[in-house]
Amino acid sequence: MPKLTDAKPFEAITINTLRLPNRFVRSATWEGLATEDGHVTPALCERMAELARGAVGLIITGHSYMSREGQAGLKQLGAYGDELEPGLAEMVRAVHQAGGRIALQLAHAGAQANPGLSGLPAVGASNLAAEGLPACQELDRDGIAGLVAAYARAAALAKRAGFDAVQIHAAHGYLLSQFLSPAWNRRTDEYGGGIAKRARFAVEAARAVRAAVGQQYPVLAKLNAEDFVPGGQTPPDAVEAALLLEAAGVDAVEFSGGCRPAGEARMPARKGRIKGPEQEAYYREAARLYKERVGIPLILVGGVRSLEVAEALLEQGAADLVALSRPLICEPTLVKRWQEGDRRPAECVSDNACYGPALAGEGIRCVTFEKKRAKANLG
C-alpha cells in the first residue's frame, strides 16, 4: 500500500535539479495557437504566461511534434527544427518573467498523424488499416533509429531554448503508445511481443534524450495507465513500462489514459460532468500499483476537479503531483484561487466544447464558461 505522507498541494518538490513551488502541473493541452508550421505566436506566449501568473507549479506545453510527419492537429506547436528556437525561447521568457516553470512535451502522433497537414505519410508500429484503424507505414529499424535521434534533437532544442524540462509523450495512442500497446503493436521483431520489447522504442528514446541533455536536466514521460480498447495496455504493463523508463533515466512519470478509439467515455478528455469527489481521479488504481513499485515521482492527471481530492491523493501517497488540463482551460487562475483560500471545485463541466474553437483554427478556449460569465454580467 502507498504510505501516508505529509505532502500538501502547495508544498515545494524537486525533480532532478528542478524545484517546483507546488504540486500542481498543467498537463499538456493542445492550444491550437501556433502558426500553420508550428512556430510560437504572441497569443501562445500569453497563454503560457497566464498559467504562470495563475500559480501553476509546472506548465507542460501542448504536444509539440518533433518530426514533421508526426503532426496531429491544426496550429500545433512544433519542435522539429532549429528554426523554431527563437519562438520557443520567447515562450520560455514569457513564463519565466511571470514566475513560472515550463517543460516542452515531445510528441509524435504516429498512425494518428494528419497527412493532410504535414504533407507526409503517417508512420506507426503496425499497419492495421485492414482492422479499420488509420493506415500508416510500418516503421522499420532505420525509421525507428531516425526518430530516436529526432527525440534527442528536440530535447537538445528545448534545453537551448531555456525550457526547465522535457516530457516524452508515450500516451493517448500516439506513436510510442502505439508501440507500448498490444492493441496496435503486432510486430514480431525486437520491438514487439512482451512489454520489455514493446517498450524498447520508448526506452531508446528516453536514453537518447538523456544523453542529449545531460544528467542534471529533468526528463519526464507520459504514459497511458490503460488504453481502454480490446487488447490494449493495462495498469500492470504501464507499471512495467514505468520501471523500464526509470532505469533509462526518466525522472518522473505522468499517468493518463485512454485514446481516440476508446470513445467519449474513455478518451483522455472524457466527456460528461464530474458530479462529485467519488468520480474524480480516473486512474487511482493504476497509481496505487505504480507507487508500490516505482521509485520516481508520479504525476497523476485525469478528472481532478477539487482541491479536496488533490489533497487526498498527495496525503495518501497515491501521487506526488496532480495535473490538470481542461480545468485550466476554463480557469487559468484556478490554482491561485485555491491557494488564496477559495476552495470551490473547478468550474469545468467537461463538455469538451472547448475543442470547437481549436478545431476551427481559433485556439482552444472555454466557451461554456464564457457564456456563463456573459449571462451573469447581463443579469
N, C-alpha and C positions, 0 to 999 in steps of 0.2 A: 504494500500500500504506500502511496506517496506520503511523505512526512509532513506534518503540520509545520508551518513556518510563521515567521513574524513579518513576512513581506506585505507591504501596503502599496496600493496603486501609485502613490506619489513619493515613494522612496526611490533613490537612485539605484542603478545597476550598471555594471561594467561588462561589456562583451569584448573580449580580447583587450585592445587598448582604448576602446570607445566607451566613455562614461555617459550614460543617459540619465537625465534628471528625473524621469519617472518611468513607469512600466507600460505606458500606452504607446502603441505603434499604429501608424496609419498603414494598413495593408495596401499593397499595390492595387491601384484602381485606374482603369483606362479613363483618361481625361478627355481624349479627342480634341486636344488643344494645340498639338504640334502642327507644323506645316505638312503639306502633302508628302514630302520626302523625309519627314521625321525630325526636322530641326526644331529647336526650342523657340517659343514665341514669348513676347511680354506677358500675354494672358496666362501662359503656363507658369512662368516665373511667379506671377502674382498669386496664382492658386497655391503654389507650394509655400510661399511666404505667409499666406493667410493661415495655413495649417500650423506653421511655426508660431505665429502670433497667438494661435489658439492653444498653445502649450502641449502639443503632441510631442512625446518624448523622442520618437524616431519616425521620420517620414520615409516611406518607401515609394519610389516613383511608380507610375504606371508601367506596365510591362513594356520594356524597350527592346525592339528587335535587333539582335546583334549580328544578323546576317540578312541580306536583302530579301531572300526568298522566305524568310520566317515571319514576314509581316502579317498580322492578323486583322487589323482594323483601320478604319479611316482616321487620318490625322494622328496616328500612333507615334509615340516618341521613338526615335532611333538611337542606336549605339553601335552602328555598323562600320563607322569610318572616322578618321581623324578630322575630317571637315566639320563634324558635329561638335567638336570640343569647345569652341568659343561659346556656343549657346548653352551647352551643358555647364560650363564654368559659370556663366551668368546666373543660371538657375541655382547653383550652389551658393553663389554670393548672396542672392536674394534671401535664401533660407538662413544662412549664417548671420546676415545682418539683422534678421528678425529673431535671432537667438536660438535657432533650431538646428537639428542634425538630420542628414538626409542620406539615404542609400539608393543606389541605382539598381533596379531589377533587370537582370539579363535574361531575355526570353527568346524563344523560337516556337512558333505555332505548329511546326511540323505539318501533319496532314490537314490540320485545321487552318493553315495559312490561306491567304486570299490571292491567288494568281492574278486576279483582275486588278489588284492594287500594286502588286510587286512586279508584274510582267514576267514572272518566273514560275516554273512548275513547283508544286509543293513536294516536299520530301518527308519521309517518315520511317518508322520501324518496319512496317509491313504494309503492302498494298492490299487493302481489304475492300476494294470497291465492289467486288462480287457479293459482299455481305451488306451492301447498302451504305457503307461508310465512305467518307471522302477519298477520292482517288489520290494517290501520291506515288512518287518514285521511291522504291525501297532503297535506303542508303546502303552503299557498300562500305568496306573498311576504309577506303580512301576518303569517302564522303564523311564518314564519322570523324576521322582524324582531322579533316579540314574544319569541321565545326567545333571540335575540341579546341583547335587553335583560335577559332573565331571567338569563343567564350573568353579565352585568355586575353586576346587583343582588346576586347570590350572592357574587361576588368581593368586592364592597364590604362585604357582611356578614362575610365571612371576615376581611377586614382589620380591621374594627371589633372583632371578637371576639378578635383578637390572634394569629391564625394567622401563621406565618412565611412562608407561600407558599400559592399555589393551584395546582391541576393541572386542566387541561381534559381530560376523558375523551373521546377520539376513537378508541377501540379496541373490540375484542371484539364487533363487530356491534351496538353501541349507536347512538344517533341520529347523531352526527357521523360515526361509522364507516360507517353506512348510506349517508350522502351521499358519503363518500370512495370507496366500493366500487362498481364497475360491476356487481357481482352483485346489488345491491339498489337502485342508483340508475339508473332508466331514464328520467330526466327529459330533456326537450328544451328546457328554458328555460336561463337563465344559471347554474343550479345543477346542470346535468347535461351530460355529454359527456366532454371531456378532463379530465385531472387538475386543471388550473387551475380549471375550472368546478366540478368535484366537490368541490374543497377550499374553494370560496368561502364556504360556511356556516361552516366551522371557522375560516377566516381572519377573517371578520367577527366571530365570537365572540371570537377572540383579541384583535382590535383593540379591541373594546368592553370586554373585561376589562382590557386595558392602560390604556385611558382612565379606567376606574373606579378603579384602584388606584394610578396614577401610575407614573413611570419607575423608581423606586427599589425597587419591590416585586417579588419573584420570581414569575414566571408560568411554569409548566411545562405540557407537553402530553404525553398518552399516545397512541401510535399503534400500529396493527397493522402489523408488518413484513410480514405476509402473512395473508390470511383463511383459506386452505386450503379454499376452496369453489370450484366451477367458475365461472370468470369473475370471481373476487374480486380484491382488491387484491394486488399483487405488491411485492417489495422495491424495484424501481426507482420505482414510483409512490409508495411510502412515503417514499422519499428526497426526491422532488419535493415531496410534501406538507410534509415537514420544512423544506425550503428556504423554502417559502411562509410557514410559521408563524414561522420565524426572521425573515423580513422584516417580519412583522406584530408583532414584539416579544416573542415567546416566548424565554425564557432557557435552557431545556433541554428535551430530548425524551426520553421513555421509550419504548423499543421493546418491545412484547409481540407477541402474535399469536393467531390462532385465534378461534373463536366457537362458540356452541352448535350450529349446524347442521353444523359440521365433524366432530362426533362425538368420542368419548372420546380417540381417538389424536391429535387436533389441537385440542382445546379449549384455552383459556388454561391451565387446570389439567389438564394431560394425566395420564391415569390409567396407572399402570404404573411399577414400581420402576426407578429410575435406578441402573444397576449399576456405573458407573464414570465417570471423568472424560471419556472419549470420548463419552458420551451426554449430557453436561451442556451448558448454554448453547445452547438451541434455535435462536437467531436470530443466530448468529455471522456468517453470510454477509451478511445484511442490515446488520449492524453495520459490517462492512468497507466496504460501499458508502456507508453514512452517513458514516463517518469520512473518506472520500476527498473528500466534497463539502460537508458541513455544518459550520459553524464553532462552533455552540453545543454544550455538553456533552451526551453521550449516557448515559442510564441504561439498563442492559440487564437485563431480567428474563427468567425462563423456564428452569427446570431447573438452576439453580446449586445444588449441594449440598455443595461442598467449598471450603475456603479456598484450596487449590491452584489451582482453576480461577478463582476470583475474582482471585487474584494474577496469573495469566497474562493474563486479559482486560485488566487495568489496565496491566501492564507491556508488553504487546504493542500497546497503544494501540487495542484493539478497543472499549473503553468507558471512560468517565470515572468512572462509579459503577456499582455492582452492586446489584440489587434482589432481595429475597427475599419470598415470600408464604407458602406452606404450611410451609416450614421454621420460620418464626417462629410459626405456629400450634402446631406441635409443641414448639418450644423458644424461648420468647420471649427467653431469655438466650443464644441461640446466638452472637451477635456478641461478647458479653462473654467467652464461653467461648473463642472463637478468639483474642481479644485477650490473654487471660491465658495462652495457650500450649497449650491443648488443641486440637489440630488435627484431631481426628476429624471425619469428614464429618457432616452433619446427620443426625439420627435419622429424619427424614421418609421414609416409604416410598411416598409419592404414591398412596395407595389411595383418597383422597378420602372416606374415612369421616368426616372432619371436618365435612362438609356435612350429615350426618344430623341432629345436634342443632340446627343452624341452621334446617333445613327444618322441624323440629318446634317451632320457636319458642323454643329454649333457648339460642341463641347458638352460634357456631362454636367447636369445640374438638377436640383430637386424642384421640379415643377409643382409637386403636391404641396410642399411647404410654402413655396412662393404664393400659391393661390390662397392658402390659409392665412398668410400674413396680409395679403391684399384685402381679403374679406374682413379681417379684423380691423384694418385701417379704415375701411369704408364704414364699418359699424361705429 
